Amino acid sequence: MSGGKLAGRIAATLVAVALGVPMLVIAAARLGLDPAHWSGTRLSYVYLTGRSPIPELPPESARALLGVADMQEFEDIASADDLAPSYWDPDSGRVMLGAATDRGVLLRENLARSNANGVPYQVVRRKRSWSDLNGLQKAATNDSDVWTAAGAGVDAPHNRVELDVRRLDHSTLSKLSRYDGAVAVRLNTFAGFASNQPPGQAVPNYPGRWATADPVGTWYTLLTGFPLYLGSVLAALVVWWAVAVVRHRRRRRTAAPVEAVRL
């Protein structure tokens, strides 16, 4: 292998690692694969624009049942430890009514009998109640500094909290791992800031969008923080190099007898 070809292959390898790994992690997150950071915290989504993904809307009858379930959750404050978030499952075509305790299951069953009106439903037992998830939202937000966290919400199908962050770093993801999978992150570098300042007045101590997004730090975290994807790219490159070496040796063996005959 000539020096020029070797240098080109080395350069291609470096580019493949530097760009391929972060792009693979981002693609996996957008496809819903929830890539895991080495600490265990999962990246559930990456915004490529400022717009949120549009979820599939349930039928109107299912929306009505979900509305009643939401009212039950917010009106019956005493049952916050018994009830869990409800959601529409497009795969099964059912409304999934969440419950965290036996009492919650009974409450959901009574609600469905009175309000289902033929809508397919299922009462599902969940690990975390509304009360648990509300507490996790506050705790997860407090684990991130004000320039990193952009808000938090509940991911009902996965029964967890999703923390919107403007940047990724190993420190924040490691802190969130203490919740044992109950908190995932969504990378949204386009998120703005809530401020009590009058319109047109700058946010105090605001470091600027470039600094808060920290593209270099985010790239480094995507590159080094997701071992499954880093390992996959490195394994593919090892195979690529191995094939190139084998082909080079075959060419040399083929060329050697020809040169011997000429001599």
Secondary structure, DSSP 4 states (H G I P E B T S, - for coil): --HHHHHHHHHHHHHIIIIIHHHHHHHHHHTT--PBPTTS-BEEEE-SSSSPP-PPPPPHHHHHHHHHHHHHHHH-GGGTTTB---EEETTTTEEEEEESSHHHHHHHHHHHHHH-TT--EEEEE-SS-HHHHHHHHHHHHHTS-TTTEEEEEEETTTTEEEEEESS--HHHHHHHGGGTTSEEEEE-TT------SPTTPPPTT---HHHHH-HHHHHHHHHHS-HHHHHHHHHHHHHHHHHHHHHHHHHHHHHHHHHHHH-
